[in-house]
Each structure stands twice: as C-alpha cells, then as structure tokens.
Amino acid sequence: MTPMAPPESRFAFVVVVARRARQLQTGSRPLIDTSRLRKHTRIAREELVKGLLDFELPVMPQTAEEKETKRRKG
C-alpha cells in the first residue's frame, strides 16, 4: 500500500480525521500503536499524518462561471 499524503486543505484534513475518529469510536481497530495515545481524534490524526488512511475528497464546488454555463446549456 502506497502512503497517501494528507490533504493540503485544513478543512479537508479535519473532515478526514473526524470521519476516522468516528470509525474508531464505533469499534474499528487503530492502525498504529496506541499505547501513548488515548483520544480517538489524536489516533486518527497520527494515522493520517503517517499516510495510513485511504480517503476520497469531495468534488470541489463549481465556480460561478461554470454554474452559469451549465445552467444555460441545461
């Protein structure tokens, strides 16, 4: 498995960490040694920074110009 780089956007970074933390809270096993980490959010953050998580970022919203062009065509 090739490590994935964390998202460049701070917002996307937080979203990925939050989703992984939710998985950990519902019983998923951590991908790292958790002997020194207790909080799910910290575990999720470390997993993401180390490139252990696979994730897909949502499609970015269209610009106003693209929306207008699409509206005229449709």
N, C-alpha and C positions, 0 to 999 in steps of 0.2 A: 504494500500500500504506500503510495507516494504521499508525503505530508502535504496538507493544504495550508497555504498561508492564511492567516487571519484576515478578515475583511478590512479594507482600508478605512471605510466609513465607521465612525464611532457608533453611530446608530445601529448599523448592521452588526457590529461586534456585540453590542449589548443584547440585541434580539437573539443572536445565535447562543450566547451564554445563557440567557433566560430560558430559552427552549430546552437546552441541555440540562440546566438545573432542575427544570420541571420533570424531565425524564428521570433524573437521579432521585428526586423526591418520591416518585411513584415506583421506585424499586429497581431501576436499571443499575447495573454494576459499573463502578468507575473504571476508567481506562488507565488510571495512574495509581501509584501508591498513595494511599490517603492517611497514612499514619500520622502525618503532621497537619493535615487539613481536615477540618470538621464541617465547614459550611458547604452546602451544595453549590452555591454560586462561585466560591473560590475553586472548588474542584473543577467545575465546568470551565472557568476561565483558564486554568492551567492546561486542561485538555486542549482547548482551542489554541492557546499560545504555542503549545508543543506540536500542533498540526495533526492531532489525533482524531479530529472530528471531520466528518464529511457533511457538507451543508450546501444548500442552494439558496442563493439570494433572490429575493423577489425582483421582478422586472421593474425597472425604474419608470415612473410616470412619464408620459409623453410631454413634450414641450407644447406650449400654446399653439405654435405654428403647426405642429404635426396634428394636433387635435382638430384645428380648423380645416386643414386639408382633408382629413379623414371624414369630417362632418359634411364637407361639400361633395365628396365622392359618394357617400353612403346614402 
